[in-house]
Amino acid sequence: MTHKTCVIGAGSWGTALAAHLARSAQSEDTVVLWGRDSDAMRAMQDNGVNERYLPSQRLPDKLSYSSDLAFATSNAELLVVATPCQHFSQLLTSLKHYPPSVRYLVWACKGMHHGRFPSDMFHTYNSSLQLDDKAPDGAVISGPSFAGELVEGLPTATTIAANTISTADAVSARFHADNFRAYSSDDIIGVQMAGAFKNVYAIAAGISDGLGFGANARSALITRGLAELMRLGHALGANPATLTGLSGMGDLVLTCTDNQSRNRRFGLAIGQGMDNDSALASIGQVVEGVNTANEAYQLCQKHGIDMPIVHEVYQVVHAHKKPADAVISLLQRAPKTEQQL
């Protein structure tokens, strides 16, 4: 049986996922990458390179490209959405309806928008179509994975979560390959929560390093960031094992310590004295953690969860607090036992 996969979103992560799926697909299978910019998609088709986001990476010859959403999604069994989180709901609406061939819709977005995870947007959209059991199964892919390394074929491991293990297993089988391990989970909230909020801690780690505070401070931020994730995860019903796994601690360590992370680089720029607009302009891509800092702050306020690092990142990014003052606020907190999460 042949399969068609459509990856929606031709940024760095969408392109990397499409390249991986094309490279590992069976000979008769089809993988199409959709992007909004017709000129950019035509250039990718002609040159086999995403000049804007992955200019030094050659893409597989088998990968196809389109700026026609209806054409790209027609007869697709698997849809992978790799747009920024704030555009996920709009993208679903632009589909108008699911092609009848679609069995699985996987989102690679890491964030929240207006207090909702992508799974909430997915279920809202399905309800608006009144599809009931005819809707495709939804899943999220998340974990410590930089786009450039995935395109190069370097070893990568992620988590794929759905509401049932059977769905997660089926989707994982489509991604799993010799250089790519896809682990299954039914903790869709925990995986989304960890994938979203690790970007806030990556900004914090970047700010700390930009201020020159060194490896000790960075390690403390990562460790206490994980404690905050565990605290909020308990309130939201996440599995603690998820938060200490690939999509939790794994992604947290990756994005806090490597400058391939846009969120870390944004924090570095802020710590070195840039304002928000200049820092964002220097990166030239969406920095999910900026919006997520506000979402995380509102969520911990709603649930009454003590998340001091989130609080201080929010104050720096959205309330114009000086980064050095935010660090002082963290250091001046009253001491307590480490196990007192």
C-alpha positions as CSV (number, residue, x, y, z in Angstrom):
1,M,0.0,0.0,0.0
2,T,1.3,3.4,-0.9
3,H,1.1,6.4,1.5
4,K,1.1,10.1,1.0
5,T,2.4,12.5,3.7
6,C,2.0,16.2,3.6
7,V,4.1,18.4,5.9
8,I,2.5,21.9,6.3
9,G,5.0,24.7,7.1
10,A,8.3,25.2,5.3
11,G,10.3,26.7,8.1
12,S,13.3,25.0,9.4
13,W,11.5,22.4,11.5
14,G,8.8,21.6,8.9
15,T,11.5,21.3,6.2
16,A,13.6,19.0,8.4
17,L,10.7,16.7,9.2
18,A,9.7,16.5,5.6
19,A,13.3,15.7,4.6
20,H,13.4,12.9,7.2
21,L,10.1,11.5,6.2
22,A,11.1,11.5,2.5
23,R,14.4,10.0,3.2
24,S,12.9,7.1,5.3
25,A,9.8,6.5,3.2
26,Q,9.2,3.4,1.2
27,S,10.0,3.7,-2.5
28,E,6.4,4.0,-3.6
29,D,5.4,6.6,-0.9
30,T,5.1,10.3,-1.5
31,V,6.1,13.2,0.8
32,V,5.0,16.8,0.0
33,L,6.2,19.9,1.8
34,W,3.7,22.8,1.7
35,G,4.7,26.5,2.2
36,R,2.7,29.7,1.7
37,D,5.4,31.4,-0.5
38,S,5.0,30.1,-4.0
39,D,8.4,31.6,-5.1
40,A,10.2,29.9,-2.2
41,M,8.6,26.6,-2.9
42,R,9.4,26.8,-6.6
43,A,13.0,27.6,-5.7
44,M,13.1,24.6,-3.3
45,Q,11.7,22.3,-6.1
46,D,14.4,23.6,-8.5
47,N,17.4,23.7,-6.2
48,G,16.6,21.1,-3.5
49,V,17.6,23.7,-0.8
50,N,15.6,25.8,1.7
51,E,17.7,28.9,1.2
52,R,16.1,30.9,4.0
53,Y,16.0,28.5,6.8
54,L,18.5,25.7,6.0
55,P,20.7,27.2,3.3
56,S,23.6,24.7,3.7
57,Q,21.4,21.5,3.8
58,R,20.7,19.5,0.7
59,L,17.2,18.0,0.7
60,P,16.2,14.6,-0.6
61,D,15.4,14.3,-4.3
62,K,12.3,12.4,-3.4
63,L,10.8,15.3,-1.5
64,S,8.1,17.3,-3.4
65,Y,7.0,20.9,-2.9
66,S,3.8,22.9,-3.3
67,S,2.2,26.2,-2.3
68,D,-1.3,24.9,-3.2
69,L,-2.7,23.6,0.1
70,A,-5.6,21.7,-1.5
71,F,-3.2,19.9,-3.9
72,A,-0.6,19.2,-1.2
73,T,-3.1,17.6,1.2
74,S,-5.2,15.7,-1.3
75,N,-5.1,11.9,-0.8
76,A,-2.7,12.4,2.1
77,E,-3.0,9.9,4.9
78,L,-0.7,11.7,7.3
79,L,-0.7,15.5,7.8
80,V,2.2,17.0,9.8
81,V,1.7,20.6,10.9
82,A,4.8,22.5,11.7
83,T,3.6,26.1,11.8
84,P,4.1,28.4,14.8
85,C,1.6,27.6,17.5
86,Q,-0.2,30.9,17.2
87,H,-1.1,30.0,13.6
88,F,-2.2,26.4,14.2
89,S,-5.9,27.1,14.6
90,Q,-5.9,29.4,11.6
91,L,-4.2,26.6,9.5
92,L,-6.8,24.1,10.5
93,T,-9.5,26.5,9.4
94,S,-7.8,27.1,6.1
95,L,-8.1,23.3,5.4
96,K,-11.9,23.9,5.3
97,H,-12.3,20.2,5.9
98,Y,-10.1,17.2,6.1
99,P,-9.4,15.2,3.0
100,P,-11.2,11.9,3.4
101,S,-7.9,10.0,3.1
102,V,-6.4,11.6,6.3
103,R,-6.0,9.2,9.2
104,Y,-3.6,11.1,11.4
105,L,-2.9,14.8,12.0
106,V,0.4,15.4,13.9
107,W,1.4,18.8,15.2
108,A,5.0,19.8,15.7
109,C,4.1,23.2,17.3
110,K,5.6,23.9,20.7
111,G,3.7,26.5,22.6
112,M,0.3,27.8,23.7
113,H,-2.0,30.5,22.3
114,H,-4.7,32.3,24.3
115,G,-4.5,29.7,27.0
116,R,-4.8,26.7,24.7
117,F,-2.5,23.9,23.7
118,P,-2.6,22.7,20.1
119,S,-4.7,19.7,21.2
120,D,-7.4,22.1,22.4
121,M,-7.4,23.8,19.1
122,F,-7.5,20.5,17.3
123,H,-10.6,19.3,19.2
124,T,-12.3,22.7,18.9
125,Y,-11.9,22.5,15.1
126,N,-13.1,18.9,14.9
127,S,-16.2,19.9,17.0
128,S,-17.0,22.7,14.6
129,L,-17.0,20.2,11.7
130,Q,-19.2,17.9,13.7
131,L,-17.1,14.9,12.6
132,D,-17.3,12.8,15.8
133,D,-15.6,9.5,15.1
134,K,-14.8,10.5,11.5
135,A,-12.1,12.9,12.5
136,P,-8.5,12.0,12.1
137,D,-6.6,10.9,15.2
138,G,-4.4,13.7,16.5
139,A,-0.8,13.4,17.9
140,V,2.0,15.7,18.9
141,I,5.7,15.2,18.2
142,S,8.2,16.8,20.6
143,G,11.6,16.3,22.0
144,P,15.3,17.4,21.8
145,S,15.7,17.9,18.1
146,F,17.3,20.7,16.2
147,A,16.3,20.9,12.5
148,G,19.8,21.2,11.1
149,E,21.0,18.0,12.8
150,L,17.9,16.1,11.7
151,V,18.4,17.1,8.0
152,E,22.0,16.0,8.3
153,G,20.8,12.6,9.4
154,L,22.4,12.8,12.9
155,P,20.9,10.6,15.6
156,T,17.7,12.1,17.0
157,A,15.1,10.8,19.5
158,T,11.6,12.3,20.1
159,T,8.3,11.5,21.8
160,I,5.1,11.1,19.9
161,A,2.0,11.4,22.1
162,A,-1.7,10.8,21.4
163,N,-4.7,10.2,23.5
164,T,-4.2,6.4,23.1
165,I,-1.0,4.4,22.8
166,S,-2.3,2.6,19.7
167,T,-2.5,6.0,17.9
168,A,0.9,7.0,19.2
169,D,2.4,3.7,18.1
170,A,0.9,4.0,14.6
171,V,2.3,7.5,14.1
172,S,5.6,6.6,15.7
173,A,6.0,3.8,13.1
174,R,5.8,6.4,10.3
175,F,8.7,8.5,11.8
176,H,10.9,5.8,13.2
177,A,14.1,5.1,11.2
178,D,17.7,4.0,11.8
179,N,18.8,7.5,12.8
180,F,15.5,8.5,14.4
181,R,13.9,6.9,17.5
182,A,10.3,7.8,18.1
183,Y,9.0,6.8,21.5
184,S,5.2,6.5,22.1
185,S,3.2,8.2,24.9
186,D,-0.4,8.7,25.9
187,D,0.5,11.8,28.0
188,I,-0.5,14.4,25.4
189,I,-0.8,17.2,28.0
190,G,2.6,16.5,29.6
191,V,4.4,16.4,26.2
192,Q,2.8,19.6,25.0
193,M,3.4,21.4,28.3
194,A,7.0,20.4,28.5
195,G,7.6,21.3,24.8
196,A,6.1,24.7,25.3
197,F,7.6,25.9,28.6
198,K,11.1,24.7,28.0
199,N,11.4,27.7,25.7
200,V,10.8,30.0,28.6
201,Y,13.7,28.4,30.6
202,A,15.9,28.6,27.5
203,I,15.4,32.4,27.5
204,A,16.3,32.4,31.2
205,A,19.5,30.4,30.5
206,G,20.4,32.7,27.7
207,I,19.9,35.8,29.8
208,S,22.0,34.4,32.5
209,D,24.8,33.5,30.1
210,G,24.5,36.9,28.4
211,L,25.0,38.5,31.8
212,G,28.2,36.4,32.2
213,F,26.9,34.4,35.2
214,G,28.6,31.1,34.1
215,A,27.9,27.4,34.1
216,N,26.9,27.2,37.8
217,A,24.0,29.6,37.3
218,R,22.9,27.9,34.1
219,S,22.8,24.5,35.7
220,A,20.8,25.9,38.6
221,L,18.3,27.4,36.2
222,I,17.9,24.2,34.3
223,T,17.4,22.2,37.5
224,R,15.0,24.6,39.1
225,G,13.2,25.0,35.8
226,L,12.5,21.3,35.8
227,A,11.2,21.6,39.4
228,E,8.8,24.3,38.2
229,L,7.7,22.1,35.3
230,M,7.0,19.2,37.7
231,R,5.0,21.5,39.9
232,L,2.8,22.8,37.1
233,G,2.6,19.3,35.6
234,H,1.1,18.0,38.8
235,A,-1.6,20.6,38.6
236,L,-2.4,19.9,34.9
237,G,-2.4,16.1,35.3
238,A,0.9,15.4,33.5
239,N,2.8,12.2,34.1
240,P,6.0,13.0,36.1
241,A,7.9,10.5,33.9
242,T,7.1,12.6,30.8
243,L,8.7,15.7,32.4
244,T,11.9,13.8,33.2
245,G,11.9,12.2,29.7
246,L,12.8,13.3,26.2
247,S,10.1,15.9,25.8
248,G,10.7,17.3,29.3
249,M,14.3,17.2,30.7
250,G,15.8,16.2,27.3
251,D,14.4,19.2,25.4
252,L,15.0,21.5,28.4
253,V,18.7,20.7,28.5
254,L,19.1,21.0,24.7
255,T,17.5,24.4,24.4
256,C,19.1,25.8,27.5
257,T,22.7,24.8,26.5
258,D,23.1,25.0,22.7
259,N,23.0,28.2,20.6
260,Q,21.1,26.4,17.8
261,S,18.1,27.3,20.1
262,R,16.5,30.5,18.9
263,N,15.0,31.0,22.4
264,R,18.5,30.7,24.1
265,R,19.9,33.2,21.5
266,F,17.1,35.6,22.2
267,G,17.9,35.4,25.9
268,L,21.6,35.9,25.2
269,A,20.8,39.1,23.3
270,I,18.6,40.4,26.1
271,G,21.3,39.6,28.7
272,Q,23.9,41.5,26.6
273,G,21.7,44.6,26.5
274,M,19.5,44.4,23.4
275,D,15.8,45.3,23.6
276,N,13.2,42.8,22.6
277,D,12.7,44.1,19.1
278,S,16.4,44.2,18.3
279,A,16.9,40.8,19.7
280,L,14.0,39.3,17.7
281,A,15.3,41.1,14.5
282,S,18.8,39.6,15.1
283,I,17.3,36.1,15.0
284,G,14.9,36.6,12.1
285,Q,12.6,33.8,13.0
286,V,9.7,33.2,15.4
287,V,10.9,32.9,19.0
288,E,8.1,30.9,20.6
289,G,9.2,31.5,24.1
290,V,8.4,35.2,24.0
291,N,4.6,34.5,23.7
292,T,4.9,31.4,25.8
293,A,6.4,33.4,28.7
294,N,3.1,35.3,28.9
295,E,1.1,32.1,28.5
296,A,3.1,30.3,31.3
297,Y,2.8,33.3,33.6
298,Q,-1.0,33.5,33.1
299,L,-1.3,29.7,33.7
300,C,0.7,29.7,36.9
301,Q,-1.3,32.6,38.2
302,K,-4.5,30.8,37.3
303,H,-3.5,27.6,39.2
304,G,-1.7,29.4,42.0
305,I,1.6,27.6,41.2
306,D,4.9,29.1,42.4
307,M,7.1,29.4,39.3
308,P,9.6,32.1,40.1
309,I,11.8,31.7,36.9
310,V,8.7,32.0,34.7
311,H,7.7,35.0,36.7
312,E,11.0,36.8,36.2
313,V,11.3,35.9,32.5
314,Y,7.8,37.4,32.1
315,Q,8.8,40.5,33.9
316,V,11.9,40.9,31.7
317,V,10.2,40.2,28.4
318,H,6.8,41.7,28.9
319,A,7.2,44.2,31.7
320,H,10.6,45.7,30.8
321,K,12.4,44.6,34.0
322,K,16.1,44.8,33.8
323,P,17.7,41.3,33.4
324,A,20.2,41.9,36.3
325,D,17.3,42.9,38.6
326,A,15.4,39.7,37.7
327,V,18.4,37.6,38.7
328,I,18.7,39.5,42.0
329,S,15.0,38.8,42.7
330,L,15.6,35.1,42.2
331,L,18.7,35.1,44.4
332,Q,16.9,37.0,47.2
333,R,14.1,34.4,47.6
334,A,13.9,32.8,51.0
335,P,15.8,29.5,51.3
336,K,13.8,26.2,51.5
337,T,14.5,22.4,51.2
338,E,15.2,21.2,47.7
339,Q,12.5,18.6,47.8
340,Q,9.9,21.3,48.6
341,L,8.9,21.6,45.0
